[in-house]
Amino acid sequence: MPAGDYFIITNTWMVVTDANGDRIPDLVGSDATSNTINVLLGRGDGTLQPQVQLPAGRGPSSVAVADINSDGRPDFIATNLRDPTLLLLPATCLP
């Protein structure tokens, strides 16, 4: 991405993690407006790749990262504001 201001995530919950196992920090955040979990993979030079949007139900608010299925990769967990659900997205959903 070229230098500049980008409107990426409209909610306040973000997590820094290595989402794809390349040992480079990535950002994971929830976006209640677009109903997505947004993943921005780090490039290793302090910049981020364009976001990957993952469908997340109605109004994802908080997001957490943990290896839920014990496959050695982090999984994404989100709660939804507009319906009583908890979402689990395995990291294998990333391209």
Summary of the structure (lengths in Angstrom):
residues: 95
radius of gyration: 12.9
end to end distance: 17.9
largest distance: 39.2
contacts: 267
relative contact order: 0.22
helix: 3%
strand: 40%
